[in-house]
Amino acid sequence: MQDKILLLVRLIVETRHTHINDAIKELETKTRLSIPSTKNVKVLKAEILNTHRKS
């Protein structure tokens, strides 16, 4: 069976950015994601969903 799930991650950060949205954008574009498959679950694709909006 193939399905989609969402895994949420909570981060506590300290940043030099004036606006937190700039820090979020930086994390979304610079973070490398690695979620390995397990014995019973084969990970087909993992991605960080962008939360910033175009103004």
Phi, psi and omega per residue, in radians:
M1 nan 2.399 3.101
Q2 -1.987 2.352 -3.093
D3 -2.643 2.927 3.067
K4 -1.915 2.430 3.038
I5 -2.325 2.741 3.056
L6 -1.989 2.263 3.019
L7 -1.942 2.187 -3.118
L8 -1.676 2.518 3.113
V9 -2.170 2.290 3.077
R10 -1.766 2.249 3.109
L11 -2.085 2.437 2.949
I12 -1.962 2.123 -3.033
V13 -2.208 2.750 2.942
E14 -2.143 2.327 -3.026
T15 -2.429 2.691 3.030
R16 -1.592 -0.124 3.095
H17 -1.127 2.501 3.086
T18 -1.249 -0.656 -3.114
H19 -2.006 2.319 -3.112
I20 -1.079 -0.505 3.120
N21 -1.084 -0.566 3.079
D22 -1.180 -0.658 3.101
A23 -1.167 -0.732 3.119
I24 -1.080 -0.802 3.137
K25 -1.049 -0.739 3.124
E26 -1.083 -0.785 3.122
L27 -1.114 -0.725 -3.131
E28 -1.100 -0.582 -3.073
T29 -1.635 -0.384 -3.048
K30 -1.820 -0.207 -3.073
T31 -1.387 2.395 3.029
R32 -1.781 2.317 -3.049
L33 -1.939 2.300 3.111
S34 -2.398 1.937 3.078
I35 -2.155 1.914 -3.070
P36 -1.356 2.708 3.006
S37 -1.248 2.774 3.079
T38 -2.070 -3.091 -3.137
K39 -1.016 -0.660 -3.044
N40 -1.883 -0.080 -3.081
V41 -2.347 2.115 3.082
K42 -1.747 2.033 3.124
V43 -1.374 2.080 -3.112
L44 -1.605 -0.597 -3.115
K45 -2.789 2.438 3.053
A46 -2.355 2.392 3.134
E47 -2.608 2.676 3.031
I48 -1.564 2.176 -3.133
L49 -1.421 2.237 3.125
N50 -1.244 2.326 -3.141
T51 -1.889 -0.280 -3.119
H52 -1.277 2.589 -3.115
R53 -1.899 2.597 3.036
K54 -1.305 2.385 3.135
S55 -1.662 nan nan
